[in-house]
Amino acid sequence: QPARPDRVAKAIKPDYALSSHVAPLGLLFYTANALPAEYRGGAFVSEHGSWDRSPLNGYRVSYVAFEQG
């Protein structure tokens, strides 16, 4: 049981959650034409992970699609 269930009940679930031991290093909303059209309007997120985890976590670029911008 959480210490403050009233606050838990009011919490807003994130649309996109990073996993544990990961830090976002960059965010880019893509508006160019070099990639296929389905990438336009979405966001690329670069992640840095922790070096002392097995298996390694982070160290990637993720794409997050957005609907209606």
MMTF fields as JSON, N, C-alpha, C and O atoms, coordinates in Angstrom:
{
  "mmtfVersion": "1.0.0",
  "mmtfProducer": "UNKNOWN",
  "numBonds": 275,
  "numAtoms": 276,
  "numGroups": 69,
  "numChains": 1,
  "numModels": 1,
  "chainsPerModel": [1],
  "groupsPerChain": [69],
  "chainIdList": ["A"],
  "bondAtomList": [4, 2, 8, 6, 12, 10, 16, 14, 20, 18, 24, 22, 28, 26, 32, 30, 36, 34, 40, 38, 44, 42, 48, 46, 52, 50, 56, 54, 60, 58, 64, 62, 68, 66, 72, 70, 76, 74, 80, 78, 84, 82, 88, 86, 92, 90, 96, 94, 100, 98, 104, 102, 108, 106, 112, 110, 116, 114, 120, 118, 124, 122, 128, 126, 132, 130, 136, 134, 140, 138, 144, 142, 148, 146, 152, 150, 156, 154, 160, 158, 164, 162, 168, 166, 172, 170, 176, 174, 180, 178, 184, 182, 188, 186, 192, 190, 196, 194, 200, 198, 204, 202, 208, 206, 212, 210, 216, 214, 220, 218, 224, 222, 228, 226, 232, 230, 236, 234, 240, 238, 244, 242, 248, 246, 252, 250, 256, 254, 260, 258, 264, 262, 268, 266, 272, 270],
  "bondOrderList": [1, 1, 1, 1, 1, 1, 1, 1, 1, 1, 1, 1, 1, 1, 1, 1, 1, 1, 1, 1, 1, 1, 1, 1, 1, 1, 1, 1, 1, 1, 1, 1, 1, 1, 1, 1, 1, 1, 1, 1, 1, 1, 1, 1, 1, 1, 1, 1, 1, 1, 1, 1, 1, 1, 1, 1, 1, 1, 1, 1, 1, 1, 1, 1, 1, 1, 1, 1],
  "groupList": [{"groupName": "GLN", "atomNameList": ["N", "CA", "C", "O"], "elementList": ["N", "C", "C", "O"], "formalChargeList": [0, 0, 0, 0], "bondAtomList": [1, 0, 2, 1, 3, 2], "bondOrderList": [1, 1, 2], "singleLetterCode": "Q", "chemCompType": "L-PEPTIDE LINKING"}, {"groupName": "PRO", "atomNameList": ["N", "CA", "C", "O"], "elementList": ["N", "C", "C", "O"], "formalChargeList": [0, 0, 0, 0], "bondAtomList": [1, 0, 2, 1, 3, 2], "bondOrderList": [1, 1, 2], "singleLetterCode": "P", "chemCompType": "L-PEPTIDE LINKING"}, {"groupName": "ALA", "atomNameList": ["N", "CA", "C", "O"], "elementList": ["N", "C", "C", "O"], "formalChargeList": [0, 0, 0, 0], "bondAtomList": [1, 0, 2, 1, 3, 2], "bondOrderList": [1, 1, 2], "singleLetterCode": "A", "chemCompType": "L-PEPTIDE LINKING"}, {"groupName": "ARG", "atomNameList": ["N", "CA", "C", "O"], "elementList": ["N", "C", "C", "O"], "formalChargeList": [0, 0, 0, 0], "bondAtomList": [1, 0, 2, 1, 3, 2], "bondOrderList": [1, 1, 2], "singleLetterCode": "R", "chemCompType": "L-PEPTIDE LINKING"}, {"groupName": "ASP", "atomNameList": ["N", "CA", "C", "O"], "elementList": ["N", "C", "C", "O"], "formalChargeList": [0, 0, 0, 0], "bondAtomList": [1, 0, 2, 1, 3, 2], "bondOrderList": [1, 1, 2], "singleLetterCode": "D", "chemCompType": "L-PEPTIDE LINKING"}, {"groupName": "VAL", "atomNameList": ["N", "CA", "C", "O"], "elementList": ["N", "C", "C", "O"], "formalChargeList": [0, 0, 0, 0], "bondAtomList": [1, 0, 2, 1, 3, 2], "bondOrderList": [1, 1, 2], "singleLetterCode": "V", "chemCompType": "L-PEPTIDE LINKING"}, {"groupName": "LYS", "atomNameList": ["N", "CA", "C", "O"], "elementList": ["N", "C", "C", "O"], "formalChargeList": [0, 0, 0, 0], "bondAtomList": [1, 0, 2, 1, 3, 2], "bondOrderList": [1, 1, 2], "singleLetterCode": "K", "chemCompType": "L-PEPTIDE LINKING"}, {"groupName": "ILE", "atomNameList": ["N", "CA", "C", "O"], "elementList": ["N", "C", "C", "O"], "formalChargeList": [0, 0, 0, 0], "bondAtomList": [1, 0, 2, 1, 3, 2], "bondOrderList": [1, 1, 2], "singleLetterCode": "I", "chemCompType": "L-PEPTIDE LINKING"}, {"groupName": "TYR", "atomNameList": ["N", "CA", "C", "O"], "elementList": ["N", "C", "C", "O"], "formalChargeList": [0, 0, 0, 0], "bondAtomList": [1, 0, 2, 1, 3, 2], "bondOrderList": [1, 1, 2], "singleLetterCode": "Y", "chemCompType": "L-PEPTIDE LINKING"}, {"groupName": "LEU", "atomNameList": ["N", "CA", "C", "O"], "elementList": ["N", "C", "C", "O"], "formalChargeList": [0, 0, 0, 0], "bondAtomList": [1, 0, 2, 1, 3, 2], "bondOrderList": [1, 1, 2], "singleLetterCode": "L", "chemCompType": "L-PEPTIDE LINKING"}, {"groupName": "SER", "atomNameList": ["N", "CA", "C", "O"], "elementList": ["N", "C", "C", "O"], "formalChargeList": [0, 0, 0, 0], "bondAtomList": [1, 0, 2, 1, 3, 2], "bondOrderList": [1, 1, 2], "singleLetterCode": "S", "chemCompType": "L-PEPTIDE LINKING"}, {"groupName": "HIS", "atomNameList": ["N", "CA", "C", "O"], "elementList": ["N", "C", "C", "O"], "formalChargeList": [0, 0, 0, 0], "bondAtomList": [1, 0, 2, 1, 3, 2], "bondOrderList": [1, 1, 2], "singleLetterCode": "H", "chemCompType": "L-PEPTIDE LINKING"}, {"groupName": "GLY", "atomNameList": ["N", "CA", "C", "O"], "elementList": ["N", "C", "C", "O"], "formalChargeList": [0, 0, 0, 0], "bondAtomList": [1, 0, 2, 1, 3, 2], "bondOrderList": [1, 1, 2], "singleLetterCode": "G", "chemCompType": "PEPTIDE LINKING"}, {"groupName": "PHE", "atomNameList": ["N", "CA", "C", "O"], "elementList": ["N", "C", "C", "O"], "formalChargeList": [0, 0, 0, 0], "bondAtomList": [1, 0, 2, 1, 3, 2], "bondOrderList": [1, 1, 2], "singleLetterCode": "F", "chemCompType": "L-PEPTIDE LINKING"}, {"groupName": "THR", "atomNameList": ["N", "CA", "C", "O"], "elementList": ["N", "C", "C", "O"], "formalChargeList": [0, 0, 0, 0], "bondAtomList": [1, 0, 2, 1, 3, 2], "bondOrderList": [1, 1, 2], "singleLetterCode": "T", "chemCompType": "L-PEPTIDE LINKING"}, {"groupName": "ASN", "atomNameList": ["N", "CA", "C", "O"], "elementList": ["N", "C", "C", "O"], "formalChargeList": [0, 0, 0, 0], "bondAtomList": [1, 0, 2, 1, 3, 2], "bondOrderList": [1, 1, 2], "singleLetterCode": "N", "chemCompType": "L-PEPTIDE LINKING"}, {"groupName": "GLU", "atomNameList": ["N", "CA", "C", "O"], "elementList": ["N", "C", "C", "O"], "formalChargeList": [0, 0, 0, 0], "bondAtomList": [1, 0, 2, 1, 3, 2], "bondOrderList": [1, 1, 2], "singleLetterCode": "E", "chemCompType": "L-PEPTIDE LINKING"}, {"groupName": "TRP", "atomNameList": ["N", "CA", "C", "O"], "elementList": ["N", "C", "C", "O"], "formalChargeList": [0, 0, 0, 0], "bondAtomList": [1, 0, 2, 1, 3, 2], "bondOrderList": [1, 1, 2], "singleLetterCode": "W", "chemCompType": "L-PEPTIDE LINKING"}],
  "groupTypeList": [0, 1, 2, 3, 1, 4, 3, 5, 2, 6, 2, 7, 6, 1, 4, 8, 2, 9, 10, 10, 11, 5, 2, 1, 9, 12, 9, 9, 13, 8, 14, 2, 15, 2, 9, 1, 2, 16, 8, 3, 12, 12, 2, 13, 5, 10, 16, 11, 12, 10, 17, 4, 3, 10, 1, 9, 15, 12, 8, 3, 5, 10, 8, 5, 2, 13, 16, 0, 12],
  "groupIdList": [1, 2, 3, 4, 5, 6, 7, 8, 9, 10, 11, 12, 13, 14, 15, 16, 17, 18, 19, 20, 21, 22, 23, 24, 25, 26, 27, 28, 29, 30, 31, 32, 33, 34, 35, 36, 37, 38, 39, 40, 41, 42, 43, 44, 45, 46, 47, 48, 49, 50, 51, 52, 53, 54, 55, 56, 57, 58, 59, 60, 61, 62, 63, 64, 65, 66, 67, 68, 69],
  "secStructList": [7, 7, 1, 7, 2, 2, 2, 2, 2, 2, 7, 7, 7, 7, 1, 1, 7, 7, 7, 6, 6, 7, 3, 3, 3, 3, 3, 3, 3, 7, 7, 7, 1, 1, 1, 7, 4, 4, 4, 6, 6, 7, 3, 3, 3, 3, 3, 3, 7, 5, 6, 6, 7, 1, 1, 7, 5, 7, 7, 3, 3, 3, 3, 3, 7, 7, 1, 7, 7],
  "xCoordList": [0.841, 0.0, 0.888, 1.728, 0.717, 1.521, 1.197, 0.106, 2.164, 1.988, 0.887, 0.204, 0.707, -0.315, -1.174, -1.0, -2.098, -2.922, -3.748, -4.109, -4.059, -4.808, -3.982, -4.528, -2.683, -1.807, -1.585, -1.515, -1.477, -1.329, -2.554, -2.425, -3.727, -4.971, -5.046, -5.686, -4.394, -4.418, -3.265, -3.225, -2.333, -1.153, -1.556, -2.484, -0.849, -1.091, -0.075, 1.132, -0.548, 0.332, 1.041, 0.395, 2.363, 3.083, 2.686, 2.355, 2.72, 2.467, 3.62, 3.421, 4.819, 6.015, 6.917, 7.327, 7.224, 8.055, 9.414, 9.505, 10.454, 11.795, 11.952, 11.322, 12.786, 13.022, 13.969, 14.491, 14.181, 15.041, 16.492, 16.922, 17.234, 18.658, 18.933, 19.982, 18.002, 18.136, 17.894, 17.01, 18.698, 18.516, 18.331, 19.115, 17.3, 17.162, 18.209, 18.364, 18.921, 19.949, 19.534, 20.074, 18.593, 18.179, 16.765, 16.296, 16.093, 14.732, 14.612, 14.945, 14.131, 13.985, 12.616, 12.291, 11.814, 10.554, 10.873, 11.374, 10.581, 10.997, 9.996, 8.802, 10.505, 9.641, 10.184, 9.579, 11.316, 11.958, 11.322, 10.321, 11.913, 11.391, 12.363, 12.11, 13.463, 14.462, 14.007, 14.428, 13.17, 12.638, 11.219, 10.615, 10.675, 9.298, 8.307, 8.552, 7.205, 6.218, 5.683, 5.324, 5.618, 5.044, 5.888, 5.422, 7.12, 7.955, 7.727, 8.101, 7.14, 6.934, 5.964, 4.907, 6.344, 5.508, 5.808, 5.333, 6.589, 6.96, 8.247, 8.846, 8.664, 9.863, 10.88, 10.531, 12.136, 13.241, 13.856, 14.114, 14.088, 14.641, 15.937, 15.932, 17.042, 18.298, 18.437, 18.171, 18.856, 18.942, 20.373, 21.107, 20.739, 22.021, 21.702, 20.825, 22.401, 22.138, 23.207, 24.079, 23.12, 24.064, 25.088, 24.723, 26.346, 27.413, 27.489, 28.043, 26.94, 27.123, 25.869, 25.602, 25.111, 23.916, 24.136, 24.795, 23.587, 23.663, 22.275, 21.758, 21.665, 22.18, 22.148, 21.453, 22.912, 22.956, 21.565, 20.778, 21.279, 19.981, 20.208, 21.136, 19.369, 19.562, 20.423, 20.327, 21.252, 22.156, 21.401, 21.765, 20.362, 19.576, 18.882, 18.856, 18.332, 17.476, 16.097, 15.942, 15.101, 13.721, 12.893, 13.202, 11.862, 10.933, 9.579, 9.091, 8.983, 7.673, 6.729, 6.915, 5.715, 4.742, 3.744, 3.342, 3.356, 2.348, 1.187, 1.389, -0.01, -1.197, -1.728, -1.846, -2.04, -2.604, -1.69, -2.151, -0.374, 0.666, 0.573, 1.41],
  "yCoordList": [-1.178, 0.0, 1.243, 1.394, 2.138, 3.364, 4.258, 4.196, 5.087, 5.99, 7.011, 7.422, 7.428, 8.426, 7.921, 8.385, 6.983, 6.455, 7.528, 7.357, 8.635, 9.712, 10.351, 10.726, 10.476, 11.038, 10.05, 10.439, 8.791, 7.769, 7.773, 7.647, 7.915, 7.919, 9.107, 9.019, 10.224, 11.424, 11.482, 12.379, 10.547, 10.573, 10.384, 9.638, 11.066, 10.965, 9.992, 10.197, 8.961, 7.972, 8.602, 9.253, 8.419, 9.02, 8.367, 7.182, 9.139, 8.593, 7.709, 6.725, 8.067, 7.293, 7.297, 8.358, 6.129, 6.043, 5.446, 4.477, 6.018, 5.456, 4.37, 4.42, 3.402, 2.352, 2.843, 3.955, 2.029, 2.428, 2.562, 1.901, 3.406, 3.645, 4.195, 3.918, 4.97, 5.581, 7.079, 7.512, 7.865, 9.32, 9.783, 9.408, 10.6, 11.152, 12.243, 13.136, 12.166, 13.158, 14.141, 15.244, 13.76, 14.64, 14.32, 13.191, 15.319, 15.174, 15.997, 17.182, 15.353, 16.043, 15.723, 14.557, 16.755, 16.568, 16.645, 17.659, 15.575, 15.451, 16.126, 15.83, 17.044, 17.762, 17.736, 18.313, 17.074, 17.075, 16.034, 15.409, 15.861, 14.926, 13.803, 13.061, 13.653, 12.642, 11.224, 10.267, 11.08, 9.773, 9.617, 10.594, 8.391, 8.21, 9.114, 9.522, 9.411, 10.373, 10.013, 10.909, 8.73, 8.357, 8.82, 8.77, 9.269, 9.788, 11.275, 11.767, 11.984, 13.421, 13.699, 13.078, 14.63, 14.996, 14.197, 14.545, 13.13, 12.33, 12.832, 13.793, 12.186, 12.615, 11.487, 10.329, 11.847, 10.929, 11.293, 12.464, 10.284, 10.494, 9.698, 8.478, 10.381, 9.667, 9.382, 10.238, 8.165, 7.727, 7.329, 6.776, 7.623, 7.197, 6.215, 6.47, 5.108, 4.095, 4.038, 4.903, 3.01, 2.789, 1.752, 0.719, 2.011, 1.115, -0.16, -1.159, -0.142, -1.295, -2.162, -2.729, -2.266, -3.11, -4.249, -4.083, -5.387, -6.516, -7.128, -7.625, -7.11, -6.565, -5.034, -4.428, -4.427, -2.967, -2.412, -3.014, -1.286, -0.646, 0.781, 1.449, 1.246, 2.578, 2.474, 1.497, 3.458, 3.462, 3.214, 2.336, 3.984, 3.805, 5.109, 6.072, 5.102, 6.187, 5.584, 4.61, 6.165, 5.68, 6.657, 7.847, 6.16, 7.005, 6.953, 5.876, 8.112, 8.211, 8.889, 10.054, 8.152, 8.702, 9.595, 9.296, 10.68, 11.575, 11.646, 11.724, 11.618, 11.773, 13.183, 13.677, 13.815, 15.166, 16.17, 17.09, 15.971, 16.894, 17.327, 18.103],
  "zCoordList": [0.0, 0.0, 0.0, 0.887, -0.979, -0.982, 0.205, 0.772, 0.568, 1.707, 1.463, 2.402, 0.203, -0.125, -1.281, -2.408, -1.039, -2.127, -2.825, -3.989, -2.14, -2.782, -3.896, -4.934, -3.691, -4.733, -5.872, -7.038, -5.533, -6.565, -7.473, -8.69, -6.897, -7.673, -8.627, -9.674, -8.272, -9.109, -10.107, -10.949, -10.025, -10.901, -12.359, -12.669, -13.24, -14.672, -15.261, -15.132, -15.891, -16.493, -17.691, -18.512, -17.803, -18.94, -20.262, -20.302, -21.329, -22.664, -23.114, -23.826, -22.696, -23.036, -21.816, -21.344, -21.311, -20.113, -20.447, -21.201, -19.895, -20.021, -18.969, -17.913, -19.26, -18.278, -17.188, -17.264, -16.202, -15.086, -15.53, -16.476, -14.855, -15.101, -16.491, -17.073, -17.025, -18.349, -18.207, -17.468, -18.932, -18.941, -20.377, -21.249, -20.643, -21.994, -22.21, -21.377, -23.326, -23.605, -24.68, -24.753, -25.504, -26.583, -27.032, -26.889, -27.572, -28.069, -29.341, -29.364, -30.402, -31.672, -32.261, -32.487, -32.509, -33.227, -34.711, -35.198, -35.417, -36.809, -37.744, -37.712, -38.581, -39.526, -40.95, -41.854, -41.159, -42.482, -43.409, -43.061, -44.583, -45.582, -45.932, -46.881, -45.2, -45.531, -45.184, -45.834, -44.189, -43.782, -44.316, -44.758, -44.28, -44.735, -43.989, -42.854, -44.641, -44.124, -42.744, -41.98, -42.402, -41.099, -39.913, -38.775, -40.158, -39.075, -38.815, -37.751, -39.732, -39.559, -38.413, -38.306, -37.577, -36.434, -35.18, -34.099, -35.306, -34.143, -33.526, -34.009, -32.471, -31.751, -31.67, -31.444, -31.856, -31.625, -30.28, -30.004, -29.444, -28.11, -28.009, -28.172, -27.741, -27.521, -26.024, -25.181, -25.726, -24.332, -23.977, -24.796, -22.751, -22.197, -21.085, -20.26, -21.06, -20.043, -18.976, -18.892, -18.17, -17.091, -17.528, -18.09, -17.281, -17.73, -16.898, -17.356, -15.676, -14.789, -14.677, -13.618, -15.746, -15.779, -16.759, -17.785, -16.439, -17.356, -17.456, -16.456, -18.613, -19.868, -19.84, -19.025, -20.746, -20.83, -21.105, -21.835, -20.528, -20.683, -21.16, -20.705, -22.07, -22.628, -23.873, -24.615, -24.104, -25.25, -26.551, -27.334, -26.771, -27.985, -28.357, -27.59, -29.54, -30.003, -30.216, -30.952, -29.571, -29.678, -30.491, -30.553, -31.098, -31.842, -31.144, -30.801, -30.938, -30.306, -31.286, -31.636, -31.725, -32.669, -31.93, -30.805, -32.569, -32.017, -32.99, -34.202, -32.47, -33.304, -33.134, -32.013, -34.214, -34.231, -33.533, -32.857, -33.715, -33.257, -31.864, -31.402]
}
